[in-house]
């Protein structure tokens, strides 16, 4: 008995899993590591052993964080034959180093601080950090972070500025609502929202002009507000204390909102023009002609990149352009859809130790891309499509996490679709239909489960299939 158990344990030990490891031998004969700071950086260049020596050498220098100094450094690195330059992603201070060295024709990679962190217990100095980054680089032990090409980075400046200005505009609307509450005006209790509401805008402008009569203000209602909510609107405006201080502040807020609206329209036009200037985003006509306006006909061989993504439910043209600014157009940087989903922070990390398997947390990922995708998932929830039905089924699942988890799950599905559409320009989105789950349900299995539940309650069940359902 004991011998058999030992033999069984021996067999378990012999059946080991073979995993191909990465090549951590010397990958680069000459490599450089840069420890970036705000005003300067320490650069370490790892060189082969000198004549008659056995060990490799490190050449350290401190370089100011200015374009002329970095340009001079790039010339020195190219003359030395540096094959790879690595730098840690420290705030935004790395950008000047990456841009100038990349323009000089050097191979540059940006690495996460978690990848380049020195071992605990070792001295912590800028020189030691640069030397450590250079040593990891020469051994090929660093995973580079995704940095899009220059034209995508320029597009990203526009789209992220749109996000910031949109958030500022939302804050102005919120301040206006607080101002109305301070003036005892309950307009927001009747209208659904202030932003973009024509009736609310007309009433506020009339109040700024000096009108205080609730019936006169309520008469400015348009559409359903005038037909259905006129008495409620007059009641909400009765008894308010809208003084000159409120009028001045409200006028100032409306001017700021109008200014932001104009800026956002201009930025969106610039995004469209910049995206149209990138050849990788162009479509292809049926006759093979490509260009900024190609691929828009019904028989086009390839649609423009933004148009392909626009066909996905919940993802409009503006969101498609913003997503392209985050993930780029070249999907070779993400070898699989799962890699893109993980980079966006929508995949839980693995947490397993011995027999215990915990629920991993999702990483931070790219917050802009994640926000775009999750908002697209919530927008798709209101559509009669496969993604909309998937969202509703997941949100209604008992113990399934509700709408929050459904948004992440559907967002992940959208990102997988985006990867396929960008990886194959000839691909087109085809909706599976909101009845896909019903059409692919195993009726026999569901019937057995229902019968088992009824029998557990003491019923005798006989199941027959109707002729019209066969």
C-alpha positions as CSV (number, residue, x, y, z in Angstrom):
1,X,0.0,0.0,0.0
2,X,2.8,2.4,1.0
3,X,4.9,1.3,-2.0
4,X,2.0,1.9,-4.4
5,X,1.5,5.4,-2.9
6,X,5.2,6.3,-3.3
7,X,5.1,5.0,-6.8
8,X,2.1,7.2,-7.6
9,X,3.8,10.3,-6.1
10,X,6.9,9.5,-8.1
11,X,4.9,9.4,-11.3
12,X,3.3,12.8,-10.4
13,X,6.8,14.3,-10.0
14,X,8.0,12.9,-13.3
15,X,5.0,14.3,-15.3
16,X,6.4,17.9,-15.3
17,X,5.1,20.6,-17.5
18,X,7.6,21.9,-20.0
19,X,7.4,25.7,-20.7
20,X,9.6,27.4,-23.2
21,X,11.3,30.3,-21.4
22,X,12.3,33.6,-23.0
23,X,16.0,34.0,-24.0
24,X,17.6,35.9,-21.2
25,X,21.1,35.5,-22.4
26,X,22.9,38.5,-23.7
27,X,20.5,40.0,-26.3
28,X,22.3,43.3,-27.0
29,X,26.0,43.8,-27.0
30,X,25.6,47.5,-26.5
31,X,22.6,48.8,-24.6
32,X,21.7,51.9,-22.7
33,X,19.5,52.6,-19.7
34,X,18.1,56.0,-18.7
35,X,16.9,56.9,-15.2
36,X,14.7,59.9,-16.0
37,X,14.0,62.9,-13.7
38,X,12.5,66.3,-14.2
39,X,15.6,68.4,-14.9
40,X,18.1,65.8,-16.0
41,X,18.7,62.0,-16.4
42,X,21.4,59.6,-15.7
43,X,22.4,57.6,-18.8
44,X,24.2,54.3,-18.5
45,X,25.7,52.6,-21.6
46,X,26.7,49.0,-21.2
47,X,29.8,48.1,-23.4
48,X,31.5,44.8,-24.2
49,X,34.7,44.0,-22.2
50,X,37.7,46.0,-23.2
51,X,40.8,44.3,-24.6
52,X,42.3,42.0,-22.1
53,X,39.4,42.3,-19.7
54,X,36.7,39.8,-18.9
55,X,33.8,41.9,-17.5
56,X,31.5,44.3,-19.3
57,X,31.7,48.0,-18.4
58,X,29.2,50.7,-17.6
59,X,29.6,54.3,-18.9
60,X,27.6,56.7,-16.8
61,X,26.9,60.4,-17.4
62,X,24.3,63.0,-16.4
63,X,22.5,64.7,-19.2
64,X,20.2,67.8,-18.9
65,X,16.6,67.3,-20.0
66,X,16.7,69.7,-22.9
67,X,16.3,69.0,-26.6
68,X,19.9,70.2,-27.6
69,X,21.5,68.1,-24.9
70,X,19.4,65.0,-25.7
71,X,20.1,65.5,-29.5
72,X,23.8,65.5,-28.7
73,X,23.4,62.4,-26.6
74,X,21.6,60.6,-29.4
75,X,24.5,61.3,-31.7
76,X,26.9,59.8,-29.1
77,X,24.7,56.7,-28.7
78,X,24.5,56.1,-32.4
79,X,28.3,56.5,-32.7
80,X,28.7,54.0,-30.0
81,X,26.5,51.5,-31.8
82,X,23.8,51.3,-29.1
83,X,21.2,48.7,-30.1
84,X,18.5,49.4,-27.6
85,X,17.7,52.2,-25.2
86,X,15.4,51.7,-22.2
87,X,13.8,54.2,-19.9
88,X,11.4,54.0,-17.0
89,X,8.0,55.6,-17.4
90,X,8.4,58.4,-14.8
91,X,5.4,60.7,-14.9
92,X,5.6,62.6,-18.2
93,X,9.3,63.4,-17.9
94,X,10.1,60.5,-20.3
95,X,8.4,62.0,-23.2
96,X,11.1,64.4,-24.3
97,X,13.7,61.6,-24.1
98,X,11.6,59.2,-26.0
99,X,10.6,61.6,-28.8
100,X,14.1,63.0,-29.4
101,X,15.9,59.6,-29.3
102,X,13.2,58.1,-31.5
103,X,13.5,60.9,-34.1
104,X,17.3,60.2,-34.1
105,X,16.7,56.7,-35.3
106,X,17.5,54.8,-32.1
107,X,15.6,51.8,-31.0
108,X,13.8,53.0,-27.8
109,X,11.5,51.2,-25.4
110,X,9.5,52.5,-22.5
111,X,9.1,50.2,-19.5
112,X,6.9,50.2,-16.5
113,X,8.3,51.0,-13.1
114,X,7.3,47.6,-11.9
115,X,9.5,46.0,-14.6
116,X,12.6,48.2,-13.9
117,X,12.4,48.4,-10.1
118,X,15.7,47.5,-8.5
119,X,16.0,44.6,-6.0
120,X,15.1,45.3,-2.4
121,X,18.1,46.0,-0.2
122,X,20.3,47.4,-2.9
123,X,21.5,51.0,-2.8
124,X,19.0,53.5,-4.3
125,X,20.7,56.1,-6.4
126,X,20.1,57.5,-9.8
127,X,23.3,56.0,-11.1
128,X,22.5,52.6,-9.7
129,X,19.0,52.7,-11.2
130,X,20.3,53.6,-14.6
131,X,22.9,50.9,-14.4
132,X,20.2,48.3,-13.4
133,X,17.9,49.4,-16.3
134,X,20.8,49.0,-18.7
135,X,21.7,45.5,-17.4
136,X,18.1,44.4,-17.7
137,X,18.0,45.7,-21.2
138,X,21.1,43.9,-22.4
139,X,19.7,40.6,-21.1
140,X,16.3,41.2,-22.7
141,X,14.4,41.0,-19.4
142,X,12.3,44.1,-19.9
143,X,8.8,44.2,-21.5
144,X,8.3,47.4,-23.4
145,X,5.1,49.4,-22.9
146,X,2.9,50.4,-25.8
147,X,3.9,53.8,-27.2
148,X,1.9,54.6,-30.4
149,X,3.7,56.1,-33.4
150,X,4.0,59.9,-33.7
151,X,0.9,60.5,-35.8
152,X,-1.3,58.6,-33.3
153,X,0.3,60.4,-30.4
154,X,-0.6,63.7,-32.1
155,X,-4.2,62.5,-32.5
156,X,-4.2,61.4,-28.8
157,X,-3.4,65.0,-27.8
158,X,-6.7,66.2,-29.5
159,X,-8.9,63.4,-28.2
160,X,-7.7,63.6,-24.6
161,X,-8.1,67.4,-24.7
162,X,-11.7,66.7,-25.7
163,X,-12.2,64.5,-22.7
164,X,-10.8,67.2,-20.4
165,X,-12.9,70.0,-21.8
166,X,-16.0,67.8,-21.8
167,X,-15.4,67.2,-18.1
168,X,-14.9,70.9,-17.5
169,X,-18.2,71.6,-19.3
170,X,-20.0,69.0,-17.1
171,X,-18.7,70.8,-14.0
172,X,-20.0,74.1,-15.2
173,X,-23.5,72.6,-15.7
174,X,-23.3,71.1,-12.2
175,X,-22.3,74.5,-10.8
176,X,-25.3,76.1,-12.6
177,X,-27.6,73.5,-11.0
178,X,-26.2,74.3,-7.5
179,X,-26.7,78.0,-8.3
180,X,-30.4,77.5,-9.1
181,X,-30.8,75.5,-5.9
182,X,-29.2,78.3,-3.9
183,X,-31.8,80.6,-5.5
184,X,-34.7,78.3,-4.4
185,X,-35.4,77.5,-8.1
186,X,-36.4,73.9,-8.5
187,X,-36.2,73.9,-12.3
188,X,-34.1,70.7,-12.3
189,X,-36.9,68.8,-10.5
190,X,-39.0,69.1,-13.6
191,X,-36.6,69.1,-16.5
192,X,-34.5,65.9,-17.0
193,X,-31.2,67.8,-17.2
194,X,-29.8,71.3,-17.9
195,X,-27.2,70.4,-20.5
196,X,-28.7,70.5,-24.0
197,X,-32.3,71.2,-22.7
198,X,-33.8,74.0,-24.8
199,X,-36.5,74.8,-22.4
200,X,-34.1,75.1,-19.4
201,X,-31.8,77.3,-21.4
202,X,-34.6,79.6,-22.5
203,X,-35.9,80.0,-19.0
204,X,-32.4,80.6,-17.4
205,X,-31.6,83.3,-20.1
206,X,-35.0,85.0,-19.4
207,X,-34.3,84.9,-15.7
208,X,-30.9,86.5,-16.3
209,X,-32.7,89.2,-18.3
210,X,-34.8,90.1,-15.3
211,X,-38.0,88.1,-15.7
212,X,-39.4,86.5,-12.5
213,X,-43.0,85.7,-13.2
214,X,-43.4,81.9,-13.0
215,X,-46.2,81.8,-15.6
216,X,-44.3,83.8,-18.1
217,X,-41.2,81.7,-17.6
218,X,-43.2,78.4,-17.8
219,X,-44.7,79.6,-21.1
220,X,-41.3,79.3,-22.6
221,X,-41.6,75.5,-22.4
222,X,-41.2,73.6,-25.7
223,X,-42.5,70.3,-26.8
224,X,-43.6,67.9,-24.0
225,X,-42.6,70.5,-21.4
226,X,-45.3,72.9,-22.8
227,X,-47.9,70.2,-23.3
228,X,-47.6,68.0,-20.3
229,X,-45.5,69.7,-17.6
230,X,-46.6,73.4,-17.8
231,X,-48.3,73.5,-14.3
232,X,-45.4,71.6,-12.7
233,X,-42.9,74.0,-14.3
234,X,-44.8,77.0,-13.0
235,X,-44.9,75.5,-9.6
236,X,-41.2,74.8,-9.6
237,X,-40.4,78.4,-10.5
238,X,-42.8,80.0,-7.9
239,X,-41.3,81.6,-4.8
240,X,-37.7,81.6,-6.1
241,X,-35.1,84.1,-4.8
242,X,-33.1,84.6,-8.0
243,X,-31.2,87.8,-7.3
244,X,-28.7,89.9,-9.3
245,X,-25.8,87.9,-7.8
246,X,-27.4,84.7,-9.2
247,X,-28.0,86.4,-12.6
248,X,-24.4,87.5,-12.9
249,X,-23.0,84.0,-11.9
250,X,-25.5,82.2,-14.2
251,X,-24.6,84.4,-17.2
252,X,-20.9,83.8,-16.5
253,X,-21.4,80.0,-16.4
254,X,-23.4,80.1,-19.7
255,X,-20.7,82.1,-21.4
256,X,-18.1,79.5,-20.3
257,X,-20.3,76.7,-21.5
258,X,-20.8,78.3,-24.9
259,X,-17.0,78.8,-25.2
260,X,-16.3,75.2,-24.4
261,X,-19.0,74.1,-26.9
262,X,-17.2,76.1,-29.6
263,X,-13.8,74.7,-28.6
264,X,-15.2,71.1,-28.6
265,X,-16.6,71.5,-32.1
266,X,-13.3,72.9,-33.4
267,X,-11.4,70.0,-31.7
268,X,-13.7,67.4,-33.2
269,X,-13.1,68.9,-36.7
270,X,-9.4,68.7,-36.1
271,X,-9.6,65.1,-35.0
272,X,-11.5,64.2,-38.2
273,X,-9.0,66.1,-40.4
274,X,-6.0,64.5,-38.6
275,X,-7.4,61.0,-38.8
276,X,-8.1,61.5,-42.5
277,X,-4.4,62.4,-43.0
278,X,-3.2,59.1,-41.7
279,X,-2.9,56.6,-44.6
280,X,-3.4,53.6,-42.4
281,X,-6.9,54.8,-41.7
282,X,-8.0,55.2,-45.3
283,X,-10.5,52.9,-47.0
284,X,-10.3,51.2,-50.4
285,X,-12.8,51.6,-53.2
286,X,-14.0,48.6,-55.2
287,X,-11.5,49.4,-58.0
288,X,-8.6,49.4,-55.5
289,X,-8.2,53.2,-55.3
290,X,-7.3,54.4,-51.8
291,X,-7.3,57.9,-50.2
292,X,-8.9,60.1,-47.5
293,X,-12.3,59.9,-49.2
294,X,-12.0,56.3,-50.5
295,X,-14.0,53.4,-49.1
296,X,-17.3,55.2,-48.4
297,X,-19.3,53.7,-51.2
298,X,-21.6,50.8,-50.6
299,X,-19.5,48.4,-52.6
300,X,-16.2,49.5,-51.1
301,X,-13.5,46.8,-50.6
302,X,-12.4,48.3,-47.3
303,X,-14.1,50.9,-45.1
304,X,-12.1,53.6,-43.4
305,X,-11.0,52.6,-39.9
306,X,-13.4,54.9,-38.1
307,X,-16.3,53.8,-40.3
308,X,-15.6,50.1,-39.5
309,X,-15.7,50.8,-35.8
310,X,-18.7,53.0,-36.1
311,X,-20.8,50.0,-37.2
312,X,-20.3,48.5,-33.7
313,X,-23.4,49.2,-31.5
314,X,-22.7,51.9,-28.9
315,X,-19.5,53.1,-30.5
316,X,-20.0,56.2,-32.6
317,X,-17.6,58.0,-34.8
318,X,-16.3,60.3,-32.1
319,X,-15.7,57.4,-29.7
320,X,-14.1,55.4,-32.5
321,X,-11.6,58.2,-33.3
322,X,-10.8,58.5,-29.5
323,X,-10.3,54.8,-29.3
324,X,-8.0,54.7,-32.3
325,X,-6.0,57.5,-30.6
326,X,-5.4,55.2,-27.7
327,X,-4.8,51.8,-29.3
328,X,-3.5,52.9,-32.7
329,X,-4.2,51.3,-36.0
330,X,-1.5,48.6,-36.1
331,X,-2.7,45.6,-34.2
332,X,0.6,43.7,-34.6
333,X,1.6,45.4,-31.3
334,X,-1.1,43.3,-29.7
335,X,-0.6,39.7,-31.0
336,X,-4.1,38.6,-29.8
337,X,-7.4,40.2,-28.8
338,X,-6.7,39.0,-25.2
339,X,-3.5,41.0,-25.2
340,X,-5.4,44.2,-26.1
341,X,-8.1,43.5,-23.5
342,X,-5.4,43.0,-20.8
343,X,-3.6,46.2,-21.8
344,X,-6.9,48.1,-21.5
345,X,-7.3,46.7,-17.9
346,X,-10.4,44.6,-18.5
347,X,-8.8,41.2,-17.6
348,X,-8.4,40.1,-14.0
349,X,-5.0,39.0,-13.0
350,X,-4.3,35.4,-12.0
351,X,-4.0,34.8,-8.3
352,X,-3.3,31.1,-7.3
353,X,-1.1,29.7,-4.6
354,X,-1.2,26.0,-3.9
355,X,-4.8,24.8,-3.8
356,X,-6.2,28.3,-3.3
357,X,-7.4,30.2,-6.2
358,X,-8.4,33.8,-5.6
359,X,-10.4,36.2,-7.7
360,X,-7.8,38.4,-9.3
361,X,-8.3,42.2,-9.6
362,X,-8.3,44.0,-12.9
363,X,-5.2,46.1,-13.6
364,X,-5.3,49.9,-14.1
365,X,-4.7,49.6,-17.8
366,X,-5.3,52.5,-20.1
367,X,-7.9,54.6,-18.3
368,X,-9.0,56.5,-21.4
369,X,-9.5,53.3,-23.5
370,X,-11.3,51.6,-20.7
371,X,-13.6,54.6,-20.2
372,X,-14.4,54.7,-23.9
373,X,-15.2,51.0,-24.1
374,X,-17.3,50.8,-20.9
375,X,-19.3,53.9,-22.0
376,X,-19.9,52.2,-25.4
377,X,-21.1,49.1,-23.6
378,X,-23.6,51.2,-21.6
379,X,-24.8,52.8,-24.9
380,X,-25.1,49.4,-26.5
381,X,-27.3,48.2,-23.6
382,X,-30.2,50.4,-25.0
383,X,-30.1,48.8,-28.5
384,X,-31.9,45.8,-29.9
385,X,-28.7,44.0,-30.8
386,X,-26.6,41.0,-29.7
387,X,-24.5,43.2,-27.4
388,X,-27.5,44.9,-26.0
389,X,-29.1,41.6,-25.1
390,X,-25.9,40.3,-23.7
391,X,-25.6,43.3,-21.4
392,X,-29.2,42.9,-20.2
393,X,-28.8,39.1,-19.6
394,X,-25.6,39.7,-17.6
395,X,-27.0,42.6,-15.6
396,X,-30.1,40.5,-14.6
397,X,-28.1,37.5,-13.6
398,X,-28.5,36.7,-9.9
399,X,-25.3,37.5,-8.0
400,X,-23.7,38.5,-11.3
401,X,-22.6,42.0,-10.2
402,X,-25.3,43.9,-12.0
403,X,-24.7,46.6,-14.6
404,X,-21.2,47.4,-13.5
405,X,-19.9,43.9,-14.3
406,X,-22.1,43.7,-17.4
407,X,-20.5,46.9,-18.6
408,X,-17.0,45.4,-18.2
409,X,-18.0,42.1,-19.9
410,X,-19.7,43.7,-22.9
411,X,-16.9,46.3,-23.1
412,X,-14.4,43.4,-23.3
413,X,-16.5,41.9,-26.2
414,X,-16.5,45.3,-28.0
415,X,-12.7,45.5,-27.7
416,X,-12.3,42.0,-29.1
417,X,-14.5,43.1,-32.1
418,X,-12.4,46.2,-32.5
419,X,-9.2,44.2,-32.6
420,X,-10.5,42.0,-35.4
421,X,-11.8,44.9,-37.4
422,X,-8.5,46.8,-37.2
423,X,-6.4,43.7,-37.7
424,X,-8.3,42.8,-41.0
425,X,-9.2,46.0,-42.8
426,X,-11.5,44.0,-45.2
427,X,-13.6,42.7,-42.2
428,X,-17.1,44.2,-41.5
429,X,-19.1,44.0,-38.3
430,X,-22.1,41.7,-38.5
431,X,-24.6,41.7,-35.7
432,X,-25.7,38.3,-34.5
433,X,-29.1,39.6,-33.5
434,X,-30.8,40.0,-30.1
435,X,-32.3,36.6,-30.4
436,X,-29.0,34.8,-30.7
437,X,-29.1,33.4,-27.2
438,X,-32.6,32.1,-27.7
439,X,-31.7,30.5,-31.0
440,X,-28.7,28.8,-29.5
441,X,-30.3,27.6,-26.3
442,X,-30.3,23.8,-25.7
443,X,-34.0,23.2,-25.4
444,X,-33.6,19.6,-24.2
445,X,-31.3,20.7,-21.4
446,X,-33.6,23.5,-20.2
447,X,-36.6,21.1,-20.4
448,X,-34.8,18.5,-18.2
449,X,-33.8,21.2,-15.7
450,X,-37.4,22.5,-15.5
451,X,-38.8,19.0,-15.2
452,X,-36.3,18.2,-12.4
453,X,-37.3,21.3,-10.5
454,X,-41.0,20.5,-10.7
455,X,-40.5,16.9,-9.7
456,X,-38.6,18.1,-6.6
457,X,-41.8,20.0,-5.7
458,X,-43.8,16.7,-5.9
459,X,-45.3,17.0,-9.4
460,X,-45.4,14.3,-12.1
461,X,-44.4,15.9,-15.4
462,X,-44.9,14.7,-18.9
463,X,-43.2,16.8,-21.6
464,X,-44.4,16.8,-25.2
465,X,-43.2,19.0,-28.0
466,X,-45.8,21.0,-29.9
467,X,-45.9,20.6,-33.6
468,X,-45.4,24.3,-34.3
469,X,-42.3,24.3,-32.1
470,X,-40.6,21.3,-33.7
